[in-house]
């Protein structure tokens, strides 16, 4: 199980196409502070229907975007 699993589950439950969470909110949800390893783990999120958009160090937040599948 990923150390960010609680965060991925939280993001998956959100119905918005795009939203931001602060680093503090992420720490509360995941139970751990966001750190450099987040860059490696963020790839796991695609399995939950979302992807990490932008990570803002200045604003201390992360943008999450729902993955939209184009019809085949």
PyMOL commands that set and color helices and strands:
alter all, ss='L'
color gray80, all
select helices_A, chain A and resi 5-13+23-30+38-48
alter helices_A, ss='H'
color red, helices_A
select strands_A, chain A and resi 18-22+50-56+61-66
alter strands_A, ss='S'
color yellow, strands_A
deselect
rebuild
show_as cartoon
